[in-house]
Amino acid sequence: MWYGEGKCKEVQIDKVKGCGDVFTSSSDTSDYEIKLNFTSTMKQINKEVTPAAPEQLYINRCTRYVHPTKPYTYGQYLKVTLPAGQENTYISIAIDKQYNRDDLVLAQLQEQKEGHEFGIIIQEDCISGTNLRDKVNCLYRNGGLSEYILSPRVVTWMNADSTQYIFIHKKYASSPMTKFQIFFTKVKHPCSNNYYDIDWNDIAGDGYSRIVNLEHTLNSRSICSKDLIKGFWFRIKGAEQTIVISTCQSENYDVSLDLIKTKTDTSNAEAGSINCESSDSVECVKSRSDGCGTNSKLAKMVVTLSEDNTYYLFLGINEEYSAEVLLTVDTTCPLSCGENGICSAYSGRCECKPGFVFKDEGCTECGNGVVDANEDCDLSSGVNDTQCTDSNMWKWKN
């Protein structure tokens, strides 16, 4: 088996353990069984975990950071229970620390990597043995918060009086497992705390762009779609502008876009109260899974925003193994194309009424090749001499 880069050696299958072997053994497992007893004043629980056996190989059928036919790696299984009497809730599970958006921005600006490069898995089942034909219900997986924050994080939904199993592990058994801090935090919804800001300074400049990778996704739903999809949340503050949101410059992955709006001022502490799948908090503006061409699975949408709202965008990636998607956001259709045009939801450009042409950011009769009633002359077809420097290039009124 491959034990990380440049390390290849035999593995003794009879020594490998499954999740069930951990919790049915005769040894004390109380350190690895966590009950989430949240209170009104304690919405976060953290614990330092020391692996029971740092050099013990475990099988995991959900992670992507193992050999497909030998899915063994170093790690630690945890049994997590939300006791009866607790409210059903989303729970953010993070390794090392509860990173916030400022941490993400700073790490990207400094291009400095931090955190433990673990993988994290959440599954419903906990079976013993190493039979690859045995199936488990895999719920969530994550291989790091971002390109520079290596520590993984997932958001899971838990009902009261239910149990889920977490496997925190080294990628590809590259080294023995080490101790780690794990944080459990109640959140209203994945969108309320886990999003990237799309800044208007970027949009108004060369346009906003960000490359996102499947391994950093969160599983989430939205008011636009009740399907649980891997993806990323973005926040856009409202403005009286029409924008094009596009993934068309990516490879042909299966991508969807959901845009929702809220009147809540999310620039303050109320941001954490947003539930992006509740009609009490938000409204679906548009959902697209096409727009980039006949044979494309990528998505694009054109939307007109309002300064009275805050918008949340969910970029869903419906792929299983790998995907890298480029998201771009640009302004279009200035002044809503004026009185003589409309902004096309398909092309993302101004479509002018018959007899009008698009020039100088608007629809005008000037340059349509016809001398109209209010004109002394008009540009001939194919001519761009808008300064009237060559009279031969113009059509004149008879």
N, C-alpha and C positions, 0 to 999 in steps of 0.2 A: 504494500500500500504506500501511497505517496504521503509523506509526513511533512508537507510544506516544500518549498523550493529546494531542490537538490538533495532531498532526503527520501530514500525509498527503501523499505524493508518489509519483511514478512509480518503479518498480523496473526495472532492466535485467536481465531474466531470464538473458541470456547471461553476466552477470557473477557470478551466484550459483553457489556450489560445493556439491558433495555431500561426504559423508564420504570416499568413495573418492578424490576429487580431492585431498584433503589428503595421503594417504599414498602416492599414485602420482606425485606431482609430483617435479620434479628437485631441489627444495630439500631441505635437511637437516631431517628430522622427528624426530630422535632425542630432542629435548626433549619430544616429545609421545607417546613410546612408553615405557611404564612396565612394568618387570618386578618382580613382587612376590616378592622373595627373603626371605621371613620366616625367622627362626631361633627357637630355643627362648627366647632372651633378647630378641629384637626382634620383637614382635607388631604393631608399628605402623610404617608408612612414610609420611612426609609430603614434599610437594614444592611449591615455589612455581612457579606457571605464569604466564608472560607470553604473552598471545595472539600468535600469529604475525601476524595482521592484524586489529587491533581493529575496523576499519570494514568488514570483509568479511562479506557476508551468506551464510549457509549454509542449506540446506534441511534440515529434520528432520521426518520423517513420524510421529514418536512423541509429541512434546510437545503439550501442550494450550495453551501460551502463544504461539500464533501464529494468524494468520488461517487458517481452514480450507482455503481455496482458494489461499492464498499463504503456505505454511508456512515463511517465511524469517525469520531473526533473526541477530543478532550472537552469536558464541560461539566455543568452541574444542572440537574433537574430540580425544579421547585414546584411544590404543590400549593396553589394559591386559592383560597376560599373567601367568597363574600358571604358572611353569615346571614342567616334568616333575621329579618328585622331591619336590615340595611335597605336603602332604596336602590332600585335598578339604576345603573349608571355607566357612563364611559369612564375608563381608567387609563391614564397615561402611565406607561411603564418605561422608565429610563435608567440607563446604566451610567455610573460615575457621578452625574449630577443632573438636575432638572434644567437643561440648557434653555435659555430664552432667545428671542429674536435678536437681541443685541449681541449675544454670544455668536450667533450665526454670522451676522454682518461683520463683526470684528475679525473672526477667523478667516472669512473670505477676503477682507481687505488686506490682512497681514499675510495671507496665503500660508498660514501656519497650521499644521495638523496637530490635533490634541485628542486625548481620550484613548480608551482601550479598543483595539480593533477586534471586537467580538461580533458574533452573530446572535440573534435572539429569535426564538420560535415560541409561539403559543399554540397549544393543541388541546383538544377535548379529551383524548384518550390517553391512557398510560398503560401500555401492555408490556409484558415481559418477553425475554428472548430476542433472537436476532433473525427470525424468519422474514425475509424480504417480501413475502407474499401477504403478510399481515398488514392490514390497512389501518391508518389512524386518520382522524378528522383534523386536518391542519387548518388553523384559523388565521394566523398572522405571522409574517416574518419581516425582518429588517436587518440590514447589514451595515448600518451607520446612519447618522442623522444627515450628513451632507458630505461633500467632497473633502472637507477639512475637519469636521467634527466626526471622528471615527466611532464614537460611542453609539450603540444602537438605541432605538426607542420605538415603541409601538403604542397604539391606542386600541384597547379592546372594550367590548361591551360585555358587562356581567350582570346577570340577574341575581337577586338575593337568593341565598341558599344554593349556590352553584360553585363548582370547582373547575379551574383550568390549570393546565400544566405548562410551565415555562422551561425552556432549555436555553441557557446562556452558554456559549461555546466558543472555542478557538476555531478560526477558519482553517479548514484542511489539516487539522491536527498539527499545526505548524510548531507548537510548543505546548508544554503542560499548562493546565488551567491555573489561573491565579485568582486571588481573592478580589472581590469587587463590591461596590456600593450599588444598591438597587433602590429606586424611588417609585412609589405608587401614589399617584395624584388623581383625585376626582376632577373631571373636567366636564363642562356642559356639552361640548361637541369637539371633534378634532379640529374644526375650522377656527374655534375661538382662541386657541393658543398656538396653533401650529400653522403659520402662514408666512409667505414672503410678501413684503410690500412692493407694489408696482408704483414707482415714483413718477410724478408728472414731469419732473425735470428731465428724466430719461426719455419719456415718451415724446416730449416736445423737441428734444435734441435729435439724436440719430435714431430714436425709437428704442423701446425697452426690449431686451432679449435675455433669456436664461436657458441654459442647458440643464435638464433634469435627468436623473438616472433611475431606472426601475428599482435598484437595490435600496434606495433611500425613501421609497414611497410609504405612505400610511394608507390603511384601508378605511374607507369612509363612504357615507351616503350623503345625499343632499335633497332638498325639497324638490329638485327637478327629477331625481332618479332615486328610487328606493333600493336599487341594486347596490351591493357592497363591492366597491371597486378600489383598486390600488391607484394612488395618485398623490397630487400635491394641491394645497390651497394657496391662493394669492388674494391679497386685499387691494382694492383700488378706491381711492377717495373720489367722490362724485365731482363732476364738472360738466359744464354745458358743451360737450364735445361728442363727436362720433368717432369711434375707434374700430380698428380691425384687429381681432385677436386670432392668431394663426399658428398652426404647427406645420404648415405646408412645406417648410424647408427641411423637414426631418426625413429620415428613412421611413419607408412605408409600414409603420407600426399601427396597431389598432388603437386609436386615440379618441377620446370624447372630451367635450367642453361643456360645463354647466356654469351659467352665470346667474347669481342671485343678488337681491338687494335688500337693504334694511335701512330704516330711518334712524336707527340707534347711532349715537355718536361713539364710534369704536376707537376714537383716539384717546379715550380715558379708560378708567377701570371697568366700564361697562362692556368692554370688548370681550371679557371672559364670560359674559352672560349670554352671548350669541349662540343659538342653536340653529345650525344651517339646514336642518331637516324638519323644522317645526314651522307651521304656518303662523304661529303666534309671534315669531321673531322675524321671519324673512319671507320673501316672495320670489318665485322663479321668474327670471327675465327671459332666458333663452337656453336651449340645450341643443347641441349639434354634435353629430358624429360623422359629418361629411363636409364638403365644401372645398376640397382641394383637388377635384378632378374626378373623372368617371371611374377610374380603377384605383383610386386612392382610398386608404382607410384612415387617413389623417383628417383633422377637423379644423374648420375656420368659421368665425362668426363676425358679423358687422353689427354693432349696437350703438345706439345713441344714449348717452348717460345724462343724468341730472345732478346738479350740485346739491340737491336736497337729500341724496342717498349715499350710502356707502355700499360698495359692491364686493362680493366674494366670488372668486373664480375657482372652480375645481377642474384640474386637468387630470383626467382618468387615463390610465394606461392598461389596456386589456391584453397584456402579454404575460407569459408565465416565467420565462427564463432570463431574458435580457432585453433591454431597450434603452435608447438614449434619444430624448426628444428635445427639440429646440422650440421654445415658445417665444413669439414676437408679438409686441403690441405697438401699433402706430396710429396716429390720427389720420382721418380721411374726411372727405366731403365737407370742406370748410363752409361755415355759415349755412349748413344744411342744404347746400347747393343753390340757395336763393329761391326766388319765386318760380323760376323757369326750369327747374330740374328736381330730381329726387335722388336720394342716396340708395343705390342698389344693394340690397341685402346679399346678393349673390356675388357681384364683382367687387364690392367695397369701394366703388367709384361713383361719381356723379353721372347720372344718365339724364341728358338734356331732352326737353320737349322737342318735337319736330320743328325745324326751322331755327334751332339754337345750337350753338357749339360751345364746348368747354374751353375757355381761355381765361387766364389770369385768375384762377381759383373760383370761377363762376360760369354760369351758362348765359351766353350773350348772342345777339344776332350779328354782332360785328365779326366778320370773318366767315360767315356761312355761305359766301359765294353769291349772295343775292343782294341787290340794292333795295333795302327795305324802305318803308314809308318815311321813317325818321332819319334816313341816311343820305348823304350826298354821294358816297362811294362805298365800296366794300372790297375786301381782299379777294383776289382771284383764288381759285382752288389750288391748294398746295403751296401757297405763298405765306411766308412768315414775317413779311416786312411791316411790322406793326407801327413803325415810325414814319410811314408815308414818304420814304426817301426816293422811291422810284415810281413815278406815276404810271409807268407801263405795267406795273404789277397790280393795278387797281381796276375795278369796274366802276365806272362813273354813271351818275344819273343822266338819262337821256334829256 
